[in-house]
């Protein structure tokens, strides 16, 4: 398995799908990263060269993913709880925050 941003991505999947296994990278971000790196969307992870993987790793390092993103989300929720706003009270009660 190849490691990108501290996550083992599956070898048998196409790279555009495999990158979405990283928390914070969806389909759109995955496509943007691959376009910037100059890598085809259809190539499988197991068929990629180490040079291509290194390009992808460098670009993903510039995107907020995994631990940093989780920490920011946690701090945002804590801030809402601290200022005692409506959204914070919904988080505290484990209810839907954006009620329709």
N, C-alpha and C positions, 0 to 999 in steps of 0.2 A: 504494500500500500504506500502511496505517496503521501507525504505530510505537507500540508499547507496551513499556515496560521495555527499550528499545534493540533491539527485535526487530521486523522487518517481518512483520506477520501478513497472511495471504492475504485478498484482498478478496472473493473469490467464495464463501467458506465462511461458514457460520453462525457467529456470534460465540462461541457456546459451544464450538465445535470449534476455531476460530481461536486462542483464548486458550491452548489446550493446546500450541501451537507454542512457547510460552515455557517454557524449562527450569525445572522446579519447580512448574508449574501443570498439574494433571491435570483430569479431568472434574469431580470433586467441588469442587475449589477454584475452577474456572471457574464452576460454577453458583452457588457462594457469593458470588463477586465480583459476578456479574450480578444476583443477588437484592438484594444490598446496594446496588448502583447503580440498581436499579429498571429494568433493561433486559430486554426479552423475550429468551428463549433462541433464538427462531426467526429473528430479524432477521439479515440478511446484513451483513457489515462495510461493503460499499460503500453500503448504504442508511442507515447510522448518521449521526447529526448529530455535529458537532464537540463539542457539549456532552456528549453521551453518552460519547464517547471520552474526554473529559477526566475525567469521573466515574470511568470504569474505570481510567484512568492513575493517578488519586489513590489508589484503593483498592489497586491492584497495587503501588504504591510502598511500601505498608505490609507487603507480603508478601516474604519472603526468596526471591529468584529470581535466575536467571542467574549473573552473576559472583560475587556474595556467597555464594550457595548452593554453587557449585562450589568456592570457596575454603574454606568450612567443611568440606565433604566431604574435600577434600585434607588439611586440617589434622587432621581426625579420623583419617584413615588414617595420617598421619605420627606422630600420638601413639601409635597402636597399634604401629607399627614401633619407636618409641623405647622403649616400656616392655617390649618383647620378649614380648608375650603370644602366645597360640596364634593368635588372629585375625591379629595382626601378622605372624606367621611365614607364615601362609597367603597374606596379601597379598604378602609378599616373594617367595614362590615362584610367584606367579601361579596359585594353585590356588583352587578354590572355598572361600569363607570359611565358609559354613554347610553343612557336609557332612551329608547325610542317611544 
